Amino acid sequence: MAANKFWKKTELSNLEQQVGVALTQIEQSIADAKNLKLSSVVDYTAKINAKKQVYLVYIPHPCLSVFNKVSSKLLPELEKRLKATILVVAKRTIESKWVKSHRSQTRPNSRTLTSVYDSILEDLVAPTFILGRRTRVRVDGTKFYRIFLDEQDKAELEPRLDAVKAVYKLLTTRDLEFEFRRDDVFYQKRGASKKVQRKQ
């Protein structure tokens, strides 16, 4: 049953089997999760010296829209069953602008390093939105990135932010700092059918 939840993969590790079984059980209560497939699962607990188990789940990029619809319900259920912090990232490919099969070929913007790194961060903080990004340069010339998140999601996100910082650092070598602020602009929350506005 667990193998059915993985995209083009038959041999699963023990961790992947646990995640696959948990996702199959969740499908009974969340119908939209039936269309969600996984690529692989990696245990980052030892790599980032985390006190709690941290699992990074890779999903195929075509399944990203499905995940965005159910992320607010799916992630708490997965974390409850696996007793770990679950981070989900879509599989993406970075292409070099120098590698071409013919002279007129152009690289899609979505395959650039900057675009892929920004998209990875959006996946890691789902289901909330990134309200703003700032690049700061320290005195020694090193950079860090300040990310602004919606303060309405503070209670849900705060326990996960340390894991997000550490995993993002390993994936991209970028340092992050998070801040929460109020958003008074029209926006559409992931999985929501109507637009909502912050009350003044």
KOLDO-277692 format. One line per 3 residues: number of its first residue (from 1); for each residue x, z, y of N, C-alpha, C. Coordinates in steps of 0.05 Angstrom, whole numbers, padded with zeros to 5 digits. Atoms other than C-alpha are relative to their C-alpha. Example, Ala and Ser with C-alpha at 12.3 -4.5 7.8 and 13.67 -1.06 7.14 Angstrom:
BEGIN
1> 00018 00000 -00024 00246 00156 -00090 00018 00000 00024 ~ -00016 -00001 -00024 00273 00143 -00021 -00015 00014 00022
***
This chain:
BEGIN
1> 00016 00000 -00024 00000 00000 00000 00017 00000 00025 ~ -00017 -00002 -00024 00056 00017 00049 00013 -00026 00006 ~ -00014 00025 -00004 00090 -00050 00038 -00018 -00020 00015
4> 00018 00018 -00014 00027 -00085 00064 00001 00002 00030 ~ -00001 -00004 -00029 00039 -00056 00133 00026 -00011 00013 ~ -00025 00010 -00011 00108 -00088 00140 00001 -00030 00000
7> -00001 00028 -00004 00121 -00158 00165 00024 -00012 -00015 ~ -00020 00014 00015 00159 -00201 00114 00022 00019 -00011 ~ -00019 -00019 00011 00191 -00140 00081 -00012 00013 -00024
10> 00010 -00012 00025 00183 -00115 00010 00014 00025 -00009 ~ -00015 -00024 00008 00239 -00065 -00002 00001 00019 00024 ~ 00002 -00020 -00022 00225 -00003 00039 00016 00025 -00006
13> -00013 -00026 00003 00265 00060 00051 -00021 00022 -00002 ~ 00019 -00023 00003 00234 00129 00040 -00015 00005 00026 ~ 00012 -00004 -00027 00222 00136 00115 -00021 -00021 00006
16> 00019 00022 -00005 00188 00068 00120 -00025 00003 -00017 ~ 00024 -00004 00017 00143 00085 00061 -00018 00022 00012 ~ 00015 -00021 -00013 00122 00150 00096 -00016 -00010 00024
19> 00013 00011 -00023 00106 00113 00160 -00022 -00019 -00008 ~ 00020 00019 00010 00069 00058 00122 -00024 00014 -00011 ~ 00023 -00015 00012 00026 00108 00084 -00016 00014 00022
22> 00014 -00013 -00022 00010 00147 00148 -00016 -00020 00016 ~ 00015 00020 -00015 -00010 00083 00184 -00024 -00010 -00015 ~ 00023 00008 00016 -00055 00063 00126 -00022 00020 00001
25> 00020 -00021 -00002 -00090 00130 00130 -00014 00000 00027 ~ 00011 00001 -00027 -00100 00123 00205 -00019 -00023 00004 ~ 00017 00024 -00002 -00133 00055 00196 -00030 00008 -00005
28> 00027 -00008 00007 -00195 00091 00169 -00015 00010 00025 ~ 00013 -00011 -00025 -00208 00124 00237 00003 -00019 00024 ~ -00005 00018 -00022 -00178 00071 00283 -00001 -00029 -00012
31> 00004 00026 00013 -00205 00003 00262 00020 -00021 00010 ~ -00017 00021 -00011 -00161 -00039 00309 00029 00002 -00011 ~ -00027 -00003 00010 -00098 -00011 00276 00005 -00016 -00026
34> -00003 00015 00025 -00112 -00054 00214 00017 -00026 00005 ~ -00015 00025 -00006 -00081 -00115 00249 00029 00005 00009 ~ -00027 -00007 -00009 -00017 -00077 00267 00020 -00001 -00024
37> -00021 00002 00020 00046 -00095 00227 00025 00012 00011 ~ -00025 -00011 -00007 00114 -00062 00227 00023 -00017 -00010 ~ -00024 00015 00009 00184 -00092 00222 00019 00019 -00015
40> -00017 -00020 00013 00226 -00030 00206 -00002 00026 00015 ~ 00000 -00027 -00012 00235 00044 00221 00028 00011 -00002 ~ -00027 -00011 -00001 00300 00077 00242 -00001 00029 00009
43> -00001 -00028 -00006 00315 00152 00243 00023 00004 00020 ~ -00019 -00004 -00021 00351 00168 00309 00007 00030 00005 ~ -00004 -00029 -00004 00352 00244 00301 00029 00008 00002
46> -00028 -00008 00001 00425 00251 00283 00016 -00014 00022 ~ -00015 00016 -00020 00448 00197 00332 -00002 00012 00028 ~ 00003 -00011 -00027 00420 00232 00393 00000 00031 00000
49> -00002 -00030 00003 00428 00305 00367 -00026 00013 00009 ~ 00026 -00010 -00008 00354 00318 00375 -00008 00024 -00018 ~ 00010 -00023 00015 00322 00384 00353 -00023 -00008 -00018
52> 00023 00009 00016 00259 00349 00329 00006 -00028 -00010 ~ -00004 00027 00012 00257 00287 00285 -00010 -00022 00020 ~ 00007 00022 -00018 00257 00222 00326 00002 -00026 -00016
55> 00001 00026 00014 00236 00156 00293 -00006 -00022 00019 ~ 00005 00024 -00016 00241 00089 00326 -00012 -00022 -00018 ~ 00015 00019 00016 00189 00040 00299 00002 -00027 00014
58> -00001 00028 -00011 00202 -00035 00309 -00025 -00015 -00010 ~ 00023 00017 00008 00141 -00081 00309 00006 -00029 00008 ~ -00003 00028 -00009 00138 -00157 00312 -00012 -00005 00027
61> 00010 00004 -00027 00128 -00183 00382 -00029 -00010 00001 ~ 00028 00008 00000 00061 -00218 00364 -00019 00023 -00003 ~ 00018 -00023 00004 00033 -00149 00346 00000 00019 00024
64> -00002 -00018 -00023 00050 -00119 00414 -00027 00004 00014 ~ 00027 -00002 -00013 -00019 -00134 00444 -00018 00018 -00016 ~ 00016 -00018 00017 -00051 -00099 00384 00008 00029 00005
67> -00010 -00027 -00004 -00007 -00038 00394 -00008 00011 00027 ~ 00008 -00009 -00027 -00022 -00034 00469 -00029 00010 00001 ~ 00028 -00008 00000 -00096 -00029 00453 -00005 00028 -00013
70> 00005 -00025 00016 -00089 00030 00404 00021 00021 00004 ~ -00023 -00018 -00002 -00025 00064 00428 -00008 00029 00008 ~ 00008 -00027 -00009 -00061 00122 00463 -00012 00017 -00023
73> 00012 -00015 00023 -00097 00141 00398 00019 00000 -00024 ~ -00017 00003 00024 -00045 00117 00347 00024 00019 00000 ~ -00024 -00016 -00001 00017 00154 00371 -00004 00029 -00006
76> 00004 -00029 00007 -00012 00225 00370 -00007 00004 -00029 ~ 00006 -00003 00029 -00040 00213 00300 00025 -00003 -00017 ~ -00025 00004 00015 00027 00186 00274 00018 00025 00002
79> -00017 -00022 -00005 00065 00244 00305 -00011 00025 -00015 ~ 00012 -00022 00014 00016 00294 00275 00005 -00001 -00030 ~ -00004 00003 00029 00023 00266 00205 00030 00002 -00008
82> -00029 00001 00007 00099 00255 00206 00016 00024 00011 ~ -00013 -00023 -00013 00115 00317 00249 00027 -00009 00012 ~ -00024 00011 -00013 00164 00276 00290 -00009 -00014 00026
85> 00005 00016 -00024 00170 00241 00357 00002 -00030 -00008 ~ 00001 00028 00007 00150 00168 00347 00002 -00017 00025 ~ -00004 00019 -00021 00176 00114 00393 -00003 -00028 -00012
88> 00006 00026 00010 00153 00042 00385 00011 -00021 00019 ~ -00012 00022 -00015 00190 -00021 00408 -00005 -00026 -00014 ~ 00003 00026 00012 00175 -00094 00398 00027 -00014 -00004
91> -00025 00015 00006 00229 -00139 00368 00003 -00022 00020 ~ -00005 00021 -00019 00259 -00183 00422 00028 -00012 -00003 ~ -00026 00014 00003 00317 -00233 00426 00011 -00006 00027
94> -00014 00007 -00025 00368 -00239 00482 00016 -00025 -00005 ~ -00014 00025 00003 00395 -00309 00491 00021 -00004 00022 ~ -00021 00006 -00020 00459 -00330 00526 -00007 -00025 00015
97> 00005 00024 -00015 00451 -00380 00582 00020 -00022 -00005 ~ -00022 00020 00005 00515 -00414 00559 -00005 -00015 -00027 ~ 00004 00013 00025 00490 -00431 00489 -00024 -00019 00002
100> 00021 00020 -00003 00450 -00496 00491 00003 -00021 -00022 ~ -00001 00021 00020 00431 -00548 00439 00000 -00028 00014 ~ -00001 00024 -00016 00423 -00601 00494 00002 00007 00029
103> -00006 -00006 -00028 00440 -00606 00568 -00024 00009 00017 ~ 00024 -00006 -00016 00369 -00601 00595 -00013 00026 -00008 ~ 00012 -00024 00010 00354 -00537 00557 00003 00023 00020
106> -00001 -00023 -00018 00336 -00477 00600 -00009 00025 -00016 ~ 00007 -00025 00014 00332 -00404 00577 -00025 00012 00012 ~ 00024 -00013 -00010 00263 -00371 00583 00008 00026 00014
109> -00006 -00025 -00014 00263 -00313 00632 -00004 00025 -00018 ~ 00005 -00022 00018 00235 -00268 00577 00022 00006 -00019 ~ -00022 -00004 00018 00299 -00277 00537 00026 00009 00014
112> -00023 -00010 -00014 00346 -00253 00592 00005 00030 -00006 ~ -00007 -00028 00006 00382 -00186 00584 -00016 00019 00017 ~ 00015 -00018 -00018 00348 -00155 00645 -00029 00002 -00009
115> 00029 00000 00008 00278 -00176 00622 -00004 00015 -00026 ~ 00002 -00014 00026 00289 -00151 00551 00003 00030 00003 ~ -00005 -00028 -00004 00317 -00084 00574 -00024 00013 00015
118> 00024 -00011 -00014 00258 -00074 00622 -00024 00002 -00018 ~ 00023 00000 00019 00208 -00092 00568 00003 00022 -00021 ~ -00004 -00022 00019 00240 -00043 00519 -00008 00027 00012
121> 00008 -00025 -00013 00231 00013 00570 -00030 00003 00002 ~ 00029 00000 -00002 00158 -00006 00580 -00013 00008 -00027 ~ 00010 -00007 00027 00147 -00001 00504 00005 00029 -00006
124> -00006 -00028 00007 00181 00067 00499 -00018 00020 00014 ~ 00017 -00019 -00015 00137 00100 00553 -00029 -00006 -00004 ~ 00028 00006 00005 00072 00069 00527 -00014 00025 -00011
127> 00019 00019 -00013 00014 00080 00536 -00001 00002 00030 ~ 00001 -00001 -00030 00030 00098 00609 00013 -00024 00012 ~ -00012 00023 -00014 00053 00049 00662 00023 00010 00017
130> -00022 -00005 -00018 00117 00046 00702 -00009 -00008 00028 ~ 00010 00006 -00027 00098 00052 00775 00022 -00011 00018 ~ -00022 00010 -00017 00167 00038 00804 00027 00004 -00013
133> -00027 -00002 00010 00241 00029 00789 00019 00000 00023 ~ -00021 -00001 -00020 00302 00046 00831 00027 00000 -00013 ~ -00027 00000 00010 00375 00032 00818 00017 00016 00019
136> -00017 -00018 -00016 00423 00086 00842 00029 -00003 -00009 ~ -00029 00002 00006 00499 00081 00846 00013 00026 00008 ~ -00014 -00025 -00006 00540 00144 00840 00026 -00005 00015
139> -00025 00002 -00015 00604 00158 00879 00022 -00014 -00016 ~ -00021 00012 00017 00647 00137 00820 -00006 -00029 -00007 ~ 00006 00028 00005 00612 00069 00817 -00019 -00004 -00023
142> 00018 00003 00022 00569 00082 00756 -00029 00000 00010 ~ 00028 00003 -00008 00495 00066 00758 -00019 00018 -00017 ~ 00021 -00011 00016 00433 00103 00736 -00027 -00010 00012
145> 00026 00012 -00007 00360 00082 00739 -00021 00021 00002 ~ 00022 -00019 -00004 00304 00124 00768 -00026 -00014 -00005 ~ 00025 00012 00009 00237 00109 00736 -00023 00019 00009
148> 00023 -00015 -00010 00171 00131 00768 -00024 -00005 -00019 ~ 00022 00001 00018 00113 00147 00721 -00025 00013 00012 ~ 00025 -00011 -00010 00040 00165 00732 -00002 00030 -00007
151> 00001 -00029 00005 00032 00240 00741 -00024 00009 -00017 ~ 00023 -00007 00017 -00035 00239 00704 00008 00001 -00029 ~ -00009 00000 00028 00004 00226 00640 00023 00019 -00005
154> -00023 -00018 00001 00055 00281 00653 -00001 00018 -00025 ~ 00002 -00019 00023 00029 00329 00600 00006 -00014 -00027 ~ -00006 00014 00025 00033 00276 00546 00029 -00009 -00003
157> -00026 00013 00001 00100 00246 00565 00023 00019 00001 ~ -00023 -00018 -00005 00143 00306 00584 00015 00008 -00026 ~ -00015 -00007 00024 00158 00328 00512 00015 -00023 -00013
160> -00012 00024 00012 00179 00256 00495 00023 -00011 00017 ~ -00019 00013 -00018 00223 00240 00555 00029 00002 -00008 ~ -00028 -00003 00008 00288 00269 00528 00007 -00020 -00022
163> -00005 00019 00022 00281 00226 00465 00001 -00028 00011 ~ 00000 00027 -00012 00264 00165 00507 00026 -00006 00014 ~ -00026 00003 -00015 00326 00175 00551 00023 -00006 -00020
166> -00022 00002 00019 00372 00184 00491 -00001 -00026 -00016 ~ 00003 00025 00016 00345 00125 00450 00005 -00024 00018 ~ -00004 00022 -00019 00344 00079 00511 00030 -00003 00006
169> -00029 00000 -00005 00417 00098 00525 00015 -00013 -00023 ~ -00013 00013 00023 00437 00078 00454 -00006 -00030 -00001 ~ 00007 00028 00002 00399 00013 00457 00011 -00018 00022
172> -00007 00016 -00024 00420 -00010 00527 00024 00010 00015 ~ -00022 -00013 -00015 00477 00037 00551 -00008 00007 00028 ~ 00010 -00007 -00027 00434 00052 00613 -00008 00029 00002
175> 00009 -00028 -00005 00424 00122 00642 -00026 -00001 00015 ~ 00027 -00001 -00013 00353 00140 00662 -00005 00028 00012 ~ 00012 -00025 -00010 00320 00193 00705 -00029 -00006 00006
178> 00028 00004 -00003 00245 00201 00706 -00012 00019 00021 ~ 00015 -00015 -00020 00199 00224 00762 -00029 -00007 -00003 ~ 00029 00004 00001 00124 00232 00765 -00011 -00001 00028
181> 00013 00002 -00027 00082 00211 00825 -00028 -00010 -00003 ~ 00028 00008 -00001 00010 00197 00843 -00002 -00030 00005 ~ 00005 00029 -00004 -00015 00125 00839 -00028 -00004 00011
184> 00026 00004 -00012 -00072 00106 00886 -00008 -00029 00000 ~ 00005 00029 00000 -00072 00032 00870 -00018 -00007 -00023 ~ 00016 00009 00022 -00121 -00007 00828 00019 -00008 -00023
187> -00016 00008 00023 -00094 -00017 00758 -00019 00000 -00024 ~ 00016 00001 00024 -00119 -00030 00688 00016 00014 -00022 ~ -00015 -00015 00021 -00098 00021 00635 -00001 -00015 -00026
190> -00002 00014 00026 -00076 -00006 00568 -00023 00008 -00018 ~ 00022 -00006 00017 -00135 -00012 00522 -00026 00005 00014 ~ 00024 -00005 -00015 -00185 -00001 00578 -00014 -00026 00007
193> 00015 00024 -00006 -00240 -00051 00591 -00007 -00003 00030 ~ 00007 00001 -00029 -00253 -00032 00664 00024 00010 00016 ~ -00020 -00009 -00018 -00208 -00023 00723 -00009 00026 00013
196> 00007 -00026 -00012 -00205 00047 00752 00017 00004 00025 ~ -00015 -00006 -00025 -00182 00074 00819 00004 00030 00002 ~ -00006 -00028 -00003 -00149 00140 00834 -00018 00011 00023
199> 00016 -00013 -00020 -00193 00189 00873 00018 00011 00022 ~ -00016 -00010 -00022 -00167 00207 00942 -00002 00030 00002
***
